[in-house]
Amino acid sequence: MPGFVLLVRAREDGDPTIRIGITVSKKVGNAVTRNRMKRRFRALARELLAAEGIPGADHVLIGRQAGIERPFAELRAELVKALARVRR
């Protein structure tokens, strides 16, 4: 099971800016855990979305319980795979 869900929706407003949204619910853990996941997602977004993201679309990462202690490299590989799937 992946550590997050990726939702991508084209805005169709002519603006090529890639926007990112991050959400982690209280079901995942306490505030410390949720904030750690959000920091990791922001780092992933900075690293990958500029090159792999879809221009003119909103990208939303939804944190899941399975992603709490997942190594950063695995989360990165999952995001690359998810972005490739969305591009098809």
Phi and psi restraints in degrees (range 20) as a CNS / XPLOR table:
assign (resid 1 and name C) (resid 2 and name N)
       (resid 2 and name CA) (resid 2 and name C) 1.0 -68.7 20.0 2
assign (resid 2 and name N) (resid 2 and name CA)
       (resid 2 and name C) (resid 3 and name N) 1.0 161.2 20.0 2
assign (resid 2 and name C) (resid 3 and name N)
       (resid 3 and name CA) (resid 3 and name C) 1.0 -84.2 20.0 2
assign (resid 3 and name N) (resid 3 and name CA)
       (resid 3 and name C) (resid 4 and name N) 1.0 -0.8 20.0 2
assign (resid 3 and name C) (resid 4 and name N)
       (resid 4 and name CA) (resid 4 and name C) 1.0 -160.8 20.0 2
assign (resid 4 and name N) (resid 4 and name CA)
       (resid 4 and name C) (resid 5 and name N) 1.0 168.0 20.0 2
assign (resid 4 and name C) (resid 5 and name N)
       (resid 5 and name CA) (resid 5 and name C) 1.0 -116.8 20.0 2
assign (resid 5 and name N) (resid 5 and name CA)
       (resid 5 and name C) (resid 6 and name N) 1.0 135.2 20.0 2
assign (resid 5 and name C) (resid 6 and name N)
       (resid 6 and name CA) (resid 6 and name C) 1.0 -110.3 20.0 2
assign (resid 6 and name N) (resid 6 and name CA)
       (resid 6 and name C) (resid 7 and name N) 1.0 123.5 20.0 2
assign (resid 6 and name C) (resid 7 and name N)
       (resid 7 and name CA) (resid 7 and name C) 1.0 -113.4 20.0 2
assign (resid 7 and name N) (resid 7 and name CA)
       (resid 7 and name C) (resid 8 and name N) 1.0 133.5 20.0 2
assign (resid 7 and name C) (resid 8 and name N)
       (resid 8 and name CA) (resid 8 and name C) 1.0 -130.1 20.0 2
assign (resid 8 and name N) (resid 8 and name CA)
       (resid 8 and name C) (resid 9 and name N) 1.0 130.2 20.0 2
assign (resid 8 and name C) (resid 9 and name N)
       (resid 9 and name CA) (resid 9 and name C) 1.0 -137.4 20.0 2
assign (resid 9 and name N) (resid 9 and name CA)
       (resid 9 and name C) (resid 10 and name N) 1.0 125.8 20.0 2
assign (resid 9 and name C) (resid 10 and name N)
       (resid 10 and name CA) (resid 10 and name C) 1.0 -70.8 20.0 2
assign (resid 10 and name N) (resid 10 and name CA)
       (resid 10 and name C) (resid 11 and name N) 1.0 137.6 20.0 2
assign (resid 10 and name C) (resid 11 and name N)
       (resid 11 and name CA) (resid 11 and name C) 1.0 -85.2 20.0 2
assign (resid 11 and name N) (resid 11 and name CA)
       (resid 11 and name C) (resid 12 and name N) 1.0 -29.1 20.0 2
assign (resid 11 and name C) (resid 12 and name N)
       (resid 12 and name CA) (resid 12 and name C) 1.0 56.9 20.0 2
assign (resid 12 and name N) (resid 12 and name CA)
       (resid 12 and name C) (resid 13 and name N) 1.0 39.5 20.0 2
assign (resid 12 and name C) (resid 13 and name N)
       (resid 13 and name CA) (resid 13 and name C) 1.0 -112.2 20.0 2
assign (resid 13 and name N) (resid 13 and name CA)
       (resid 13 and name C) (resid 14 and name N) 1.0 5.1 20.0 2
assign (resid 13 and name C) (resid 14 and name N)
       (resid 14 and name CA) (resid 14 and name C) 1.0 84.8 20.0 2
assign (resid 14 and name N) (resid 14 and name CA)
       (resid 14 and name C) (resid 15 and name N) 1.0 -4.6 20.0 2
assign (resid 14 and name C) (resid 15 and name N)
       (resid 15 and name CA) (resid 15 and name C) 1.0 -91.2 20.0 2
assign (resid 15 and name N) (resid 15 and name CA)
       (resid 15 and name C) (resid 16 and name N) 1.0 120.7 20.0 2
assign (resid 15 and name C) (resid 16 and name N)
       (resid 16 and name CA) (resid 16 and name C) 1.0 -80.2 20.0 2
assign (resid 16 and name N) (resid 16 and name CA)
       (resid 16 and name C) (resid 17 and name N) 1.0 5.8 20.0 2
assign (resid 16 and name C) (resid 17 and name N)
       (resid 17 and name CA) (resid 17 and name C) 1.0 -66.0 20.0 2
assign (resid 17 and name N) (resid 17 and name CA)
       (resid 17 and name C) (resid 18 and name N) 1.0 135.5 20.0 2
assign (resid 17 and name C) (resid 18 and name N)
       (resid 18 and name CA) (resid 18 and name C) 1.0 -91.3 20.0 2
assign (resid 18 and name N) (resid 18 and name CA)
       (resid 18 and name C) (resid 19 and name N) 1.0 122.9 20.0 2
assign (resid 18 and name C) (resid 19 and name N)
       (resid 19 and name CA) (resid 19 and name C) 1.0 -109.3 20.0 2
assign (resid 19 and name N) (resid 19 and name CA)
       (resid 19 and name C) (resid 20 and name N) 1.0 150.4 20.0 2
assign (resid 19 and name C) (resid 20 and name N)
       (resid 20 and name CA) (resid 20 and name C) 1.0 -127.8 20.0 2
assign (resid 20 and name N) (resid 20 and name CA)
       (resid 20 and name C) (resid 21 and name N) 1.0 140.9 20.0 2
assign (resid 20 and name C) (resid 21 and name N)
       (resid 21 and name CA) (resid 21 and name C) 1.0 -129.2 20.0 2
assign (resid 21 and name N) (resid 21 and name CA)
       (resid 21 and name C) (resid 22 and name N) 1.0 141.7 20.0 2
assign (resid 21 and name C) (resid 22 and name N)
       (resid 22 and name CA) (resid 22 and name C) 1.0 -131.1 20.0 2
assign (resid 22 and name N) (resid 22 and name CA)
       (resid 22 and name C) (resid 23 and name N) 1.0 132.0 20.0 2
assign (resid 22 and name C) (resid 23 and name N)
       (resid 23 and name CA) (resid 23 and name C) 1.0 -141.2 20.0 2
assign (resid 23 and name N) (resid 23 and name CA)
       (resid 23 and name C) (resid 24 and name N) 1.0 138.6 20.0 2
assign (resid 23 and name C) (resid 24 and name N)
       (resid 24 and name CA) (resid 24 and name C) 1.0 -138.5 20.0 2
assign (resid 24 and name N) (resid 24 and name CA)
       (resid 24 and name C) (resid 25 and name N) 1.0 118.4 20.0 2
assign (resid 24 and name C) (resid 25 and name N)
       (resid 25 and name CA) (resid 25 and name C) 1.0 -80.7 20.0 2
assign (resid 25 and name N) (resid 25 and name CA)
       (resid 25 and name C) (resid 26 and name N) 1.0 167.4 20.0 2
assign (resid 25 and name C) (resid 26 and name N)
       (resid 26 and name CA) (resid 26 and name C) 1.0 -66.7 20.0 2
assign (resid 26 and name N) (resid 26 and name CA)
       (resid 26 and name C) (resid 27 and name N) 1.0 -17.0 20.0 2
assign (resid 26 and name C) (resid 27 and name N)
       (resid 27 and name CA) (resid 27 and name C) 1.0 -65.0 20.0 2
assign (resid 27 and name N) (resid 27 and name CA)
       (resid 27 and name C) (resid 28 and name N) 1.0 -24.5 20.0 2
assign (resid 27 and name C) (resid 28 and name N)
       (resid 28 and name CA) (resid 28 and name C) 1.0 -74.3 20.0 2
assign (resid 28 and name N) (resid 28 and name CA)
       (resid 28 and name C) (resid 29 and name N) 1.0 -37.3 20.0 2
assign (resid 28 and name C) (resid 29 and name N)
       (resid 29 and name CA) (resid 29 and name C) 1.0 166.9 20.0 2
assign (resid 29 and name N) (resid 29 and name CA)
       (resid 29 and name C) (resid 30 and name N) 1.0 -168.3 20.0 2
assign (resid 29 and name C) (resid 30 and name N)
       (resid 30 and name CA) (resid 30 and name C) 1.0 -77.1 20.0 2
assign (resid 30 and name N) (resid 30 and name CA)
       (resid 30 and name C) (resid 31 and name N) 1.0 179.3 20.0 2
assign (resid 30 and name C) (resid 31 and name N)
       (resid 31 and name CA) (resid 31 and name C) 1.0 -60.3 20.0 2
assign (resid 31 and name N) (resid 31 and name CA)
       (resid 31 and name C) (resid 32 and name N) 1.0 -38.3 20.0 2
assign (resid 31 and name C) (resid 32 and name N)
       (resid 32 and name CA) (resid 32 and name C) 1.0 -62.4 20.0 2
assign (resid 32 and name N) (resid 32 and name CA)
       (resid 32 and name C) (resid 33 and name N) 1.0 -44.8 20.0 2
assign (resid 32 and name C) (resid 33 and name N)
       (resid 33 and name CA) (resid 33 and name C) 1.0 -66.1 20.0 2
assign (resid 33 and name N) (resid 33 and name CA)
       (resid 33 and name C) (resid 34 and name N) 1.0 -45.3 20.0 2
assign (resid 33 and name C) (resid 34 and name N)
       (resid 34 and name CA) (resid 34 and name C) 1.0 -63.1 20.0 2
assign (resid 34 and name N) (resid 34 and name CA)
       (resid 34 and name C) (resid 35 and name N) 1.0 -42.9 20.0 2
assign (resid 34 and name C) (resid 35 and name N)
       (resid 35 and name CA) (resid 35 and name C) 1.0 -66.2 20.0 2
assign (resid 35 and name N) (resid 35 and name CA)
       (resid 35 and name C) (resid 36 and name N) 1.0 -35.8 20.0 2
assign (resid 35 and name C) (resid 36 and name N)
       (resid 36 and name CA) (resid 36 and name C) 1.0 -63.2 20.0 2
assign (resid 36 and name N) (resid 36 and name CA)
       (resid 36 and name C) (resid 37 and name N) 1.0 -43.4 20.0 2
assign (resid 36 and name C) (resid 37 and name N)
       (resid 37 and name CA) (resid 37 and name C) 1.0 -63.2 20.0 2
assign (resid 37 and name N) (resid 37 and name CA)
       (resid 37 and name C) (resid 38 and name N) 1.0 -41.2 20.0 2
assign (resid 37 and name C) (resid 38 and name N)
       (resid 38 and name CA) (resid 38 and name C) 1.0 -63.4 20.0 2
assign (resid 38 and name N) (resid 38 and name CA)
       (resid 38 and name C) (resid 39 and name N) 1.0 -40.2 20.0 2
assign (resid 38 and name C) (resid 39 and name N)
       (resid 39 and name CA) (resid 39 and name C) 1.0 -62.2 20.0 2
assign (resid 39 and name N) (resid 39 and name CA)
       (resid 39 and name C) (resid 40 and name N) 1.0 -41.7 20.0 2
assign (resid 39 and name C) (resid 40 and name N)
       (resid 40 and name CA) (resid 40 and name C) 1.0 -65.5 20.0 2
assign (resid 40 and name N) (resid 40 and name CA)
       (resid 40 and name C) (resid 41 and name N) 1.0 -40.5 20.0 2
assign (resid 40 and name C) (resid 41 and name N)
       (resid 41 and name CA) (resid 41 and name C) 1.0 -64.9 20.0 2
assign (resid 41 and name N) (resid 41 and name CA)
       (resid 41 and name C) (resid 42 and name N) 1.0 -39.9 20.0 2
assign (resid 41 and name C) (resid 42 and name N)
       (resid 42 and name CA) (resid 42 and name C) 1.0 -63.2 20.0 2
assign (resid 42 and name N) (resid 42 and name CA)
       (resid 42 and name C) (resid 43 and name N) 1.0 -39.5 20.0 2
assign (resid 42 and name C) (resid 43 and name N)
       (resid 43 and name CA) (resid 43 and name C) 1.0 -64.4 20.0 2
assign (resid 43 and name N) (resid 43 and name CA)
       (resid 43 and name C) (resid 44 and name N) 1.0 -41.4 20.0 2
assign (resid 43 and name C) (resid 44 and name N)
       (resid 44 and name CA) (resid 44 and name C) 1.0 -62.3 20.0 2
assign (resid 44 and name N) (resid 44 and name CA)
       (resid 44 and name C) (resid 45 and name N) 1.0 -43.4 20.0 2
assign (resid 44 and name C) (resid 45 and name N)
       (resid 45 and name CA) (resid 45 and name C) 1.0 -63.2 20.0 2
assign (resid 45 and name N) (resid 45 and name CA)
       (resid 45 and name C) (resid 46 and name N) 1.0 -44.2 20.0 2
assign (resid 45 and name C) (resid 46 and name N)
       (resid 46 and name CA) (resid 46 and name C) 1.0 -60.2 20.0 2
assign (resid 46 and name N) (resid 46 and name CA)
       (resid 46 and name C) (resid 47 and name N) 1.0 -39.2 20.0 2
assign (resid 46 and name C) (resid 47 and name N)
       (resid 47 and name CA) (resid 47 and name C) 1.0 -75.4 20.0 2
assign (resid 47 and name N) (resid 47 and name CA)
       (resid 47 and name C) (resid 48 and name N) 1.0 -38.7 20.0 2
assign (resid 47 and name C) (resid 48 and name N)
       (resid 48 and name CA) (resid 48 and name C) 1.0 -111.5 20.0 2
assign (resid 48 and name N) (resid 48 and name CA)
       (resid 48 and name C) (resid 49 and name N) 1.0 -33.6 20.0 2
assign (resid 48 and name C) (resid 49 and name N)
       (resid 49 and name CA) (resid 49 and name C) 1.0 -66.8 20.0 2
assign (resid 49 and name N) (resid 49 and name CA)
       (resid 49 and name C) (resid 50 and name N) 1.0 -32.0 20.0 2
assign (resid 49 and name C) (resid 50 and name N)
       (resid 50 and name CA) (resid 50 and name C) 1.0 -60.5 20.0 2
assign (resid 50 and name N) (resid 50 and name CA)
       (resid 50 and name C) (resid 51 and name N) 1.0 -38.7 20.0 2
assign (resid 50 and name C) (resid 51 and name N)
       (resid 51 and name CA) (resid 51 and name C) 1.0 -93.6 20.0 2
assign (resid 51 and name N) (resid 51 and name CA)
       (resid 51 and name C) (resid 52 and name N) 1.0 -37.0 20.0 2
assign (resid 51 and name C) (resid 52 and name N)
       (resid 52 and name CA) (resid 52 and name C) 1.0 -102.0 20.0 2
assign (resid 52 and name N) (resid 52 and name CA)
       (resid 52 and name C) (resid 53 and name N) 1.0 -17.4 20.0 2
assign (resid 52 and name C) (resid 53 and name N)
       (resid 53 and name CA) (resid 53 and name C) 1.0 -71.3 20.0 2
assign (resid 53 and name N) (resid 53 and name CA)
       (resid 53 and name C) (resid 54 and name N) 1.0 168.1 20.0 2
assign (resid 53 and name C) (resid 54 and name N)
       (resid 54 and name CA) (resid 54 and name C) 1.0 -97.3 20.0 2
assign (resid 54 and name N) (resid 54 and name CA)
       (resid 54 and name C) (resid 55 and name N) 1.0 117.9 20.0 2
assign (resid 54 and name C) (resid 55 and name N)
       (resid 55 and name CA) (resid 55 and name C) 1.0 -60.8 20.0 2
assign (resid 55 and name N) (resid 55 and name CA)
       (resid 55 and name C) (resid 56 and name N) 1.0 140.1 20.0 2
assign (resid 55 and name C) (resid 56 and name N)
       (resid 56 and name CA) (resid 56 and name C) 1.0 77.0 20.0 2
assign (resid 56 and name N) (resid 56 and name CA)
       (resid 56 and name C) (resid 57 and name N) 1.0 21.1 20.0 2
assign (resid 56 and name C) (resid 57 and name N)
       (resid 57 and name CA) (resid 57 and name C) 1.0 -128.3 20.0 2
assign (resid 57 and name N) (resid 57 and name CA)
       (resid 57 and name C) (resid 58 and name N) 1.0 155.4 20.0 2
assign (resid 57 and name C) (resid 58 and name N)
       (resid 58 and name CA) (resid 58 and name C) 1.0 -95.0 20.0 2
assign (resid 58 and name N) (resid 58 and name CA)
       (resid 58 and name C) (resid 59 and name N) 1.0 130.9 20.0 2
assign (resid 58 and name C) (resid 59 and name N)
       (resid 59 and name CA) (resid 59 and name C) 1.0 -114.3 20.0 2
assign (resid 59 and name N) (resid 59 and name CA)
       (resid 59 and name C) (resid 60 and name N) 1.0 126.3 20.0 2
assign (resid 59 and name C) (resid 60 and name N)
       (resid 60 and name CA) (resid 60 and name C) 1.0 -122.0 20.0 2
assign (resid 60 and name N) (resid 60 and name CA)
       (resid 60 and name C) (resid 61 and name N) 1.0 124.4 20.0 2
assign (resid 60 and name C) (resid 61 and name N)
       (resid 61 and name CA) (resid 61 and name C) 1.0 -102.4 20.0 2
assign (resid 61 and name N) (resid 61 and name CA)
       (resid 61 and name C) (resid 62 and name N) 1.0 124.2 20.0 2
assign (resid 61 and name C) (resid 62 and name N)
       (resid 62 and name CA) (resid 62 and name C) 1.0 -112.1 20.0 2
assign (resid 62 and name N) (resid 62 and name CA)
       (resid 62 and name C) (resid 63 and name N) 1.0 114.9 20.0 2
assign (resid 62 and name C) (resid 63 and name N)
       (resid 63 and name CA) (resid 63 and name C) 1.0 -70.2 20.0 2
assign (resid 63 and name N) (resid 63 and name CA)
       (resid 63 and name C) (resid 64 and name N) 1.0 142.3 20.0 2
assign (resid 63 and name C) (resid 64 and name N)
       (resid 64 and name CA) (resid 64 and name C) 1.0 -122.1 20.0 2
assign (resid 64 and name N) (resid 64 and name CA)
       (resid 64 and name C) (resid 65 and name N) 1.0 160.8 20.0 2
assign (resid 64 and name C) (resid 65 and name N)
       (resid 65 and name CA) (resid 65 and name C) 1.0 -56.7 20.0 2
assign (resid 65 and name N) (resid 65 and name CA)
       (resid 65 and name C) (resid 66 and name N) 1.0 -34.9 20.0 2
assign (resid 65 and name C) (resid 66 and name N)
       (resid 66 and name CA) (resid 66 and name C) 1.0 -67.8 20.0 2
assign (resid 66 and name N) (resid 66 and name CA)
       (resid 66 and name C) (resid 67 and name N) 1.0 -15.5 20.0 2
assign (resid 66 and name C) (resid 67 and name N)
       (resid 67 and name CA) (resid 67 and name C) 1.0 -94.9 20.0 2
assign (resid 67 and name N) (resid 67 and name CA)
       (resid 67 and name C) (resid 68 and name N) 1.0 1.5 20.0 2
assign (resid 67 and name C) (resid 68 and name N)
       (resid 68 and name CA) (resid 68 and name C) 1.0 -60.1 20.0 2
assign (resid 68 and name N) (resid 68 and name CA)
       (resid 68 and name C) (resid 69 and name N) 1.0 -55.4 20.0 2
assign (resid 68 and name C) (resid 69 and name N)
       (resid 69 and name CA) (resid 69 and name C) 1.0 -108.2 20.0 2
assign (resid 69 and name N) (resid 69 and name CA)
       (resid 69 and name C) (resid 70 and name N) 1.0 17.1 20.0 2
assign (resid 69 and name C) (resid 70 and name N)
       (resid 70 and name CA) (resid 70 and name C) 1.0 -70.7 20.0 2
assign (resid 70 and name N) (resid 70 and name CA)
       (resid 70 and name C) (resid 71 and name N) 1.0 136.6 20.0 2
assign (resid 70 and name C) (resid 71 and name N)
       (resid 71 and name CA) (resid 71 and name C) 1.0 -59.5 20.0 2
assign (resid 71 and name N) (resid 71 and name CA)
       (resid 71 and name C) (resid 72 and name N) 1.0 146.2 20.0 2
assign (resid 71 and name C) (resid 72 and name N)
       (resid 72 and name CA) (resid 72 and name C) 1.0 -57.8 20.0 2
assign (resid 72 and name N) (resid 72 and name CA)
       (resid 72 and name C) (resid 73 and name N) 1.0 -38.3 20.0 2
assign (resid 72 and name C) (resid 73 and name N)
       (resid 73 and name CA) (resid 73 and name C) 1.0 -62.9 20.0 2
assign (resid 73 and name N) (resid 73 and name CA)
       (resid 73 and name C) (resid 74 and name N) 1.0 -36.9 20.0 2
assign (resid 73 and name C) (resid 74 and name N)
       (resid 74 and name CA) (resid 74 and name C) 1.0 -69.1 20.0 2
assign (resid 74 and name N) (resid 74 and name CA)
       (resid 74 and name C) (resid 75 and name N) 1.0 -41.5 20.0 2
assign (resid 74 and name C) (resid 75 and name N)
       (resid 75 and name CA) (resid 75 and name C) 1.0 -62.1 20.0 2
assign (resid 75 and name N) (resid 75 and name CA)
       (resid 75 and name C) (resid 76 and name N) 1.0 -39.9 20.0 2
assign (resid 75 and name C) (resid 76 and name N)
       (resid 76 and name CA) (resid 76 and name C) 1.0 -62.8 20.0 2
assign (resid 76 and name N) (resid 76 and name CA)
       (resid 76 and name C) (resid 77 and name N) 1.0 -45.3 20.0 2
assign (resid 76 and name C) (resid 77 and name N)
       (resid 77 and name CA) (resid 77 and name C) 1.0 -62.8 20.0 2
assign (resid 77 and name N) (resid 77 and name CA)
       (resid 77 and name C) (resid 78 and name N) 1.0 -39.3 20.0 2
assign (resid 77 and name C) (resid 78 and name N)
       (resid 78 and name CA) (resid 78 and name C) 1.0 -65.5 20.0 2
assign (resid 78 and name N) (resid 78 and name CA)
       (resid 78 and name C) (resid 79 and name N) 1.0 -39.7 20.0 2
assign (resid 78 and name C) (resid 79 and name N)
       (resid 79 and name CA) (resid 79 and name C) 1.0 -68.4 20.0 2
assign (resid 79 and name N) (resid 79 and name CA)
       (resid 79 and name C) (resid 80 and name N) 1.0 -40.3 20.0 2
assign (resid 79 and name C) (resid 80 and name N)
       (resid 80 and name CA) (resid 80 and name C) 1.0 -60.2 20.0 2
assign (resid 80 and name N) (resid 80 and name CA)
       (resid 80 and name C) (resid 81 and name N) 1.0 -44.4 20.0 2
assign (resid 80 and name C) (resid 81 and name N)
       (resid 81 and name CA) (resid 81 and name C) 1.0 -64.5 20.0 2
assign (resid 81 and name N) (resid 81 and name CA)
       (resid 81 and name C) (resid 82 and name N) 1.0 -42.3 20.0 2
assign (resid 81 and name C) (resid 82 and name N)
       (resid 82 and name CA) (resid 82 and name C) 1.0 -65.8 20.0 2
assign (resid 82 and name N) (resid 82 and name CA)
       (resid 82 and name C) (resid 83 and name N) 1.0 -42.1 20.0 2
assign (resid 82 and name C) (resid 83 and name N)
       (resid 83 and name CA) (resid 83 and name C) 1.0 -65.6 20.0 2
assign (resid 83 and name N) (resid 83 and name CA)
       (resid 83 and name C) (resid 84 and name N) 1.0 -37.3 20.0 2
assign (resid 83 and name C) (resid 84 and name N)
       (resid 84 and name CA) (resid 84 and name C) 1.0 -65.1 20.0 2
assign (resid 84 and name N) (resid 84 and name CA)
       (resid 84 and name C) (resid 85 and name N) 1.0 -39.2 20.0 2
assign (resid 84 and name C) (resid 85 and name N)
       (resid 85 and name CA) (resid 85 and name C) 1.0 -65.6 20.0 2
assign (resid 85 and name N) (resid 85 and name CA)
       (resid 85 and name C) (resid 86 and name N) 1.0 -38.5 20.0 2
assign (resid 85 and name C) (resid 86 and name N)
       (resid 86 and name CA) (resid 86 and name C) 1.0 -69.0 20.0 2
assign (resid 86 and name N) (resid 86 and name CA)
       (resid 86 and name C) (resid 87 and name N) 1.0 -36.5 20.0 2
assign (resid 86 and name C) (resid 87 and name N)
       (resid 87 and name CA) (resid 87 and name C) 1.0 -65.0 20.0 2
assign (resid 87 and name N) (resid 87 and name CA)
       (resid 87 and name C) (resid 88 and name N) 1.0 -26.1 20.0 2
